[in-house]
Amino acid sequence: MASFSLITSTSSLASSSLRKLFTSRNSVTTVGLLSFAPKTSIFILHSIKHKAYNKSSFRVMSVAAPVEDVAGFDDMVAGTQRKYYMLGGKGGVGKTSCAASLAVKFANSGHPTLVVSTDPAHSLSDSFAQDLTGGTLVPVEGPENPLFALEINPDKSREEFRSATQTSGGTGVKDFMEGMGLGMLVEQLGELKLGELLDTPPPGLDEAIAIAKVMQFLESPEYSMFTRIVFDTAPTGHTLRLLSLPDFLDASIGKILKLRQKITSATSAIKSVFGQEQPSQQDAADKLERLRERMIKVRELFRDTDATEFVIVTIPTVMAISESSRLRASLKKENVPVNRLVVNQILPPSTSDCKFCAMKRKDQLRALDMIQNDPELSSLTLIQGPLVDVEIRGVPALKFLGDIIWK
Ligand SMILES: Nc1ncnc2c1ncn2[C@@H]1O[C@H](COP(=O)(O)OP(=O)(O)OP(=O)(O)O)[C@@H](O)[C@H]1O
């Protein structure tokens, strides 16, 4: 079992001396500097004496600084009406770690919580160190109140869309129409690029369908208990395409449905001539209509300032901050509410004469300065997350990270 301990010290006590001190006494092999208050440091001591993490292995020896309401967590946790938090940003910045730690914090604050991954490359299972795969709700072990996780299977979502559209205007219908010599309708199909849409669905479609599916779940009574829903979304590019997707799909599906009317009359005319049963398109059309309605709901949810907030997660590099600025601009254009910016993986001030650390920190401070001068980002509540030198995995570690970030 691994054990973690928190200890505060004066800043003059370097991690190397702590490492020596605890290695001899407690088999502590890793000492990570977590954050600095003006006169205090918090160190995380990670023992590899044991094989697995568990809750009781965390020992908080003292707390460094009074908890400040930096992130406005009081506001995030207030009220029992359902709220959605979507965490998004560039790949690898720590979206999953931040989303999972927020979900743990909500659950420990009394909210039955659901954390959902719509990123095709799921990492919730890795983050919680529990198997959460399978596309259904899985209870997360550890928090004080119910916390469930859901990793949506993107391939399944895409297949659902394909089967819903295939018989109602997809390539199957196209071939059929060509066979019947109904050139005019084939042209319309071509214009809609339906074949392309079905064979290579636009990026973001999986995620839109995944979110739509979650919303469908959440409407049913057995899910009414969840008062906080945290989405770990796919990287920025996907999110941006996702936002423009409902409009695109709305228009496309609207056209498909109109086209369907024409096809239905054409097929019933053929049926009456040849006396043959044509495959019923009613089911597919109904499915499409439901999908369209759900897409509209997803769009509305993204824009609902009372129920939803998109939290941008970034790291202190020029590239990540520039991308976050573009993301914020696009979200603004789409009227998606954004109030908070998490800057994760900030190096604490160097306690040793490590030149690399000093340079890196200087570089990060320059990037942090950029935020203050960025027209898109400067107005957001800035939440700073430290870079820790142990991997954040499992509920105790996520609780620990959550208590640093979400306060
Ligand atoms: N504050 C931190 N300190 C140290 N390591 C961190 C921190 N935040 C995240 N990490 C580590 O960085 C890696 C990527 O984190 P995470 O999976 O949360 O990022 P992500 O943005 O969700 O990635 P992806 O875009 O690939 O889904 C993980 O190994 C995680 O443990």
The ligand as an SDF file (V2000), in Angstrom:
LIG
                    3D

 31 33  0  0  0  0  0  0  0  0999 V2000
   -1.2530   19.2330  -11.4530 N   0  0  0  0  0  0  0  0  0  0  0  0
   -0.6540   18.1540  -11.9420 C   0  0  0  0  0  0  0  0  0  0  0  0
    0.5580   17.7660  -11.4890 N   0  0  0  0  0  0  0  0  0  0  0  0
    1.1670   16.6760  -11.9750 C   0  0  0  0  0  0  0  0  0  0  0  0
    0.6690   15.8990  -12.9320 N   0  0  0  0  0  0  0  0  0  0  0  0
   -0.5320   16.2310  -13.4340 C   0  0  0  0  0  0  0  0  0  0  0  0
   -1.2600   17.3570  -12.9720 C   0  0  0  0  0  0  0  0  0  0  0  0
   -2.4230   17.4350  -13.6630 N   0  0  0  0  0  0  0  0  0  0  0  0
   -2.4160   16.4010  -14.5170 C   0  0  0  0  0  0  0  0  0  0  0  0
   -1.2940   15.6840  -14.3840 N   0  0  0  0  0  0  0  0  0  0  0  0
   -0.8930   14.4830  -15.1450 C   0  0  0  0  0  0  0  0  0  0  0  0
   -0.8300   14.8200  -16.5260 O   0  0  0  0  0  0  0  0  0  0  0  0
   -1.2960   13.7370  -17.3210 C   0  0  0  0  0  0  0  0  0  0  0  0
   -2.4510   14.2000  -18.1980 C   0  0  0  0  0  0  0  0  0  0  0  0
   -3.5100   14.5590  -17.3350 O   0  0  0  0  0  0  0  0  0  0  0  0
   -5.0220   14.3640  -17.7530 P   0  0  0  0  0  0  0  0  0  0  0  0
   -5.2600   12.9970  -18.2880 O   0  0  0  0  0  0  0  0  0  0  0  0
   -5.8320   14.8210  -16.5970 O   0  0  0  0  0  0  0  0  0  0  0  0
   -5.0640   15.4190  -18.9390 O   0  0  0  0  0  0  0  0  0  0  0  0
   -6.1540   15.6020  -20.0940 P   0  0  0  0  0  0  0  0  0  0  0  0
   -6.1310   17.0350  -20.4490 O   0  0  0  0  0  0  0  0  0  0  0  0
   -7.4460   15.0250  -19.6550 O   0  0  0  0  0  0  0  0  0  0  0  0
   -5.5210   14.7090  -21.2290 O   0  0  0  0  0  0  0  0  0  0  0  0
   -6.2180   14.2500  -22.6270 P   0  0  0  0  0  0  0  0  0  0  0  0
   -6.3880   15.4660  -23.4450 O   0  0  0  0  0  0  0  0  0  0  0  0
   -5.1960   13.2980  -23.1790 O   0  0  0  0  0  0  0  0  0  0  0  0
   -7.5140   13.5870  -22.2310 O   0  0  0  0  0  0  0  0  0  0  0  0
   -1.7020   12.6280  -16.3480 C   0  0  0  0  0  0  0  0  0  0  0  0
   -0.6350   11.7350  -16.2220 O   0  0  0  0  0  0  0  0  0  0  0  0
   -1.9220   13.3720  -15.0360 C   0  0  0  0  0  0  0  0  0  0  0  0
   -1.6950   12.5530  -13.9090 O   0  0  0  0  0  0  0  0  0  0  0  0
  1  2  1  0
  2  3  1  0
  2  7  2  0
  3  4  2  0
  4  5  1  0
  5  6  2  0
  6  7  1  0
  6 10  1  0
  7  8  1  0
  8  9  2  0
  9 10  1  0
 10 11  1  0
 11 12  1  0
 11 30  1  0
 12 13  1  0
 13 14  1  0
 13 28  1  0
 14 15  1  0
 15 16  1  0
 16 17  2  0
 16 18  1  0
 16 19  1  0
 19 20  1  0
 20 21  2  0
 20 22  1  0
 20 23  1  0
 23 24  1  0
 24 25  2  0
 24 26  1  0
 24 27  1  0
 28 29  1  0
 28 30  1  0
 30 31  1  0
M  END
$$$$
